[in-house]
Amino acid sequence: DDGADRPADLVERQFRAPAPNRLWVADLTYVKTHSGWVYVAFIIDVYSRMIVGWQASRSLRSDLAIDALEMAVWNRRRAGADLGGLVHHSDRGVQYLSIRYSERLAVNEIVASVGSKGDSYDNALVESFNGLYKWELIHRRGPWRGLDDVEFATLEYVEWFNSRRLHSAITGDASYTTPAEHEAAHYRQTTPALEPATP
């Protein structure tokens, strides 16, 4: 319903975060296969550009986005992260505004943020990632048979993107690093070293 209340835009095109798990962006994209469309949802941590959650499906139902969110929450909580106060930013897609998705955000103390209608610039970071995903994987290795091969290739791509693909935009200077290394460097600087045990 266009008249219904929606979350405010808490990001306002400022895709910067001071640390991991402060701002996530979410979106989904389409992949044409021989057996029909496959839809892939991603959640990216803005601080490091790390893909923290993703899911592929033959359906655009809310489960697609919810499963990506559940993966992101599980991955970060498993690593000991506190997600309270994290901002989750998306477009106005029905998957992200659904009651079930909103409830999953609330249960995890994640704050919803939504861009304006029909403006891709309001979710530009993840839209840019979708372009990379299509250019670096989908268009280069297609055509695709169906869900299974897209899902397996995406799994490999996510591991490569997070652990081995060098990025220049992460650090804000001319140096290149991977999302995983950028986060590891952050935690090395912010986590006190353990004192050696005294005899």
Stockholm file with secondary structure:
# STOCKHOLM 1.0

chainA/1-199         DDGADRPADLVERQFRAPAPNRLWVADLTYVKTHSGWVYVAFIIDVYSRMIVGWQASRSLRSDLAIDALEMAVWNRRRAGADLGGLVHHSDRGVQYLSIRYSERLAVNEIVASVGSKGDSYDNALVESFNGLYKWELIHRRGPWRGLDDVEFATLEYVEWFNSRRLHSAITGDASYTTPAEHEAAHYRQTTPALEPATP
#=GR chainA/1-199 SS CTTSCCCCCSSTTCCCCSSTTSEEEEEEEEEEETTEEEEEEEEEETTTTEEEEEEEESCCSHHHHHHHHHHHHHHHHHTTCCCTTCEEEECSCHHHHSHHHHHHHHHTTCEEEECCTTCGGGGHHHHHHHHHHIIIIIHHHCCBCSHHHHHHHHHHHHHHHHHTCCBSTTTSSSCCBCHHHHHHHHHHHHSCCCCCCCC
#=GC SS_cons         CTTSCCCCCSSTTCCCCSSTTSEEEEEEEEEEETTEEEEEEEEEETTTTEEEEEEEESCCSHHHHHHHHHHHHHHHHHTTCCCTTCEEEECSCHHHHSHHHHHHHHHTTCEEEECCTTCGGGGHHHHHHHHHHIIIIIHHHCCBCSHHHHHHHHHHHHHHHHHTCCBSTTTSSSCCBCHHHHHHHHHHHHSCCCCCCCC
//
